[in-house]
């Protein structure tokens, strides 16, 4: 059975996040009300309100770095668990 390359899978998830996170912030800056509507529609119980903080450059950069790091760790964990389960 095929195994995942842990580093490659983790990098893939991190790169996807590095691409999508800034695009979501672009969406917030262009049409904040539609973003709020979409998030309220898809996440039950969430009442999101876009503020100036959400569009600040420091928040975008720091949020992107932290989120990409979390996605990298998540990707590595998924690949490691998958490889472990397919081994047996």
Legacy VTK file of the C-alpha trace (Angstrom):
# vtk DataFile Version 3.0
C-alpha trace
ASCII
DATASET POLYDATA
POINTS 88 float
0.000 0.000 0.000
1.209 3.523 -0.761
2.440 5.763 2.031
2.237 9.513 2.286
5.424 11.502 2.276
5.007 13.295 5.602
6.963 16.405 4.625
5.322 16.673 1.201
1.804 16.333 2.616
2.493 18.846 5.402
4.024 21.292 2.907
1.015 20.910 0.620
-1.440 21.853 3.352
0.733 24.781 4.441
1.030 26.090 0.863
-2.726 25.836 0.379
-3.169 27.898 3.547
-0.507 30.409 2.503
-2.524 30.950 -0.670
-6.046 30.971 0.729
-5.514 32.972 3.939
-4.491 36.206 2.159
-7.268 35.673 -0.413
-9.855 35.535 2.372
-8.448 38.784 3.776
-8.691 40.314 0.307
-12.340 39.229 0.217
-12.845 40.829 3.651
-11.351 44.122 2.454
-13.408 44.178 -0.762
-16.780 42.916 0.504
-16.875 42.531 4.294
-20.664 42.102 4.529
-20.721 39.215 2.040
-17.902 37.537 3.997
-19.869 37.915 7.236
-22.999 36.551 5.552
-21.143 33.534 4.134
-19.456 32.697 7.451
-22.763 33.047 9.331
-24.403 30.774 6.755
-21.815 27.991 6.874
-20.797 28.040 10.551
-23.849 27.494 12.734
-23.923 29.743 15.764
-21.134 32.045 14.564
-22.008 35.717 14.484
-18.949 37.174 12.845
-18.437 40.896 12.519
-15.514 42.228 10.490
-13.533 44.968 12.258
-10.584 47.169 11.286
-8.314 44.718 13.110
-9.204 42.022 10.555
-7.748 44.140 7.764
-4.576 45.280 9.515
-1.364 44.176 7.824
0.185 42.868 11.041
-2.880 40.690 11.707
-2.824 39.306 8.164
0.902 38.475 8.272
0.918 37.034 11.795
-2.335 35.135 11.205
-1.013 33.657 7.973
2.215 32.484 9.607
0.458 30.962 12.629
-2.266 29.327 10.559
0.196 27.898 8.000
2.263 26.472 10.873
-0.809 24.820 12.369
-1.787 23.397 8.979
1.753 22.071 8.482
1.615 20.295 11.851
-1.873 18.997 11.083
-0.699 17.679 7.694
2.290 15.952 9.264
0.080 14.351 11.917
-2.440 13.137 9.326
0.312 11.638 7.163
1.994 9.967 10.142
-1.285 8.476 11.369
-2.176 7.326 7.848
1.215 5.707 7.401
0.944 4.012 10.788
-2.534 2.657 10.053
-1.603 1.369 6.588
1.458 -0.397 7.995
-0.632 -2.939 9.882
LINES 1 89
88 0 1 2 3 4 5 6 7 8 9 10 11 12 13 14 15 16 17 18 19 20 21 22 23 24 25 26 27 28 29 30 31 32 33 34 35 36 37 38 39 40 41 42 43 44 45 46 47 48 49 50 51 52 53 54 55 56 57 58 59 60 61 62 63 64 65 66 67 68 69 70 71 72 73 74 75 76 77 78 79 80 81 82 83 84 85 86 87
